Amino acid sequence: MHEQLRAGRTSTQRDLYYHLVAQQQQQRQQQQGAAAAAAARPLATPSAHHHPHSAALFRSAADVSAALQDAVALLRVPRSSLGVACCGKGAVAGAALSVREAGAGPWLPCGPSAAPSGRALPGGTAAAAAWALRVAPGTAAILVVEKDAVFQRLLQDGLAGAVVGGAGGGRADAPLPQPPPPPPPPLPPVILVTARGFPDVATRCFLRRLVDAAGPGVPVLGLVDWNPAGVAILAAYRFGGAAVAGGAGGGERDDGAAGARRGGASASRTALEAAPYALPELRWLGATAEMLGVGGEGSAEGGSAGSGGWQQGGPRRRAAPLTPLTARDRAMAANLRARLARAAPAWAAELRAMECPVTGGKADIEALYRGAGDAGGGGGGGGGAAAEADEEGAAGGCGGGGGGGGLAADVAERIRWRRWCG
């Protein structure tokens, strides 16, 4: 990095890793040549400095990432000041949002017609801070989505479009035994944001600026898997990473105590960079025990977890299939529950519901597809019926008055009735 700064160059973290690997290989070849030359001389004594099997300083990209985070924490400067640029990871979509890159040029709409798969976010905090943002008045919510697949699903279902709700699906020529109920009021557009997993600092920077631009009247909600890792992602957004230090910063690939220690150290260092972009306004929309129809302890505004219904006459669904928690899941849940007991008691209650030995477990967001399909499809029994109902929901958009609208309809209803964990 010192060489880069002196030369005025920038590179990505991956480029930096491969540059260091090439340097290490060159040094190893030089050491092997020196050792061979020394062995050819009579009465030569091998030097430890030129040992052909010297240990590599950076064995993997994770070692480079940890060293870079150490430098950022020691110097207390962003990595962009060290000549390290980041590849873009996040994306944003919403008809209510327009952006202007670097504060100049034309305004770029972020609606589905202009950006069908979402507009990519910059990878560095400096570039994210340079974007000019324009949020339309009356925006329903800012929804932070954990997974890109769910982000794309909601985008295809029209949740980020101009209007969500209104007239429901169903056949116009179908006989009606009684007049249909009035459709729910249209929901203003929702702005979707995803970091495709654990949030990077640039996405947090953009999201913090987006929330400030939208104003205090727009709720900020999170949609993650119902498992301890999903809670860790929400906590990283809300508290800037400090609440998950030692809990989940290492990701899913770390196993055992060594992985937990690496994850905790990584989260602690990342928290220093992400602290200015914390989102205390963030609330947990789903997936929750109530949405999954899971009994157990939990809480939400207007009802308790496991009730299986909506605040005002919404659909009831069967319990979603759960996967048992692993030993690592339980350790992470206990760690997060202790840290969130006072800061977010409703989130800690959801963790206790996951840990319940009788009704607990974990589930992905995709489990809600089947739940919504069953609710709208009239109780079909097999997986084929659920899949068919799910496809109908995707085709029907987010209609609130007719058949099942899939996950997007569930999300729209919860935003409309303000059903989320505090």
Disulfide bonds with the S-S distance in Angstrom:
none
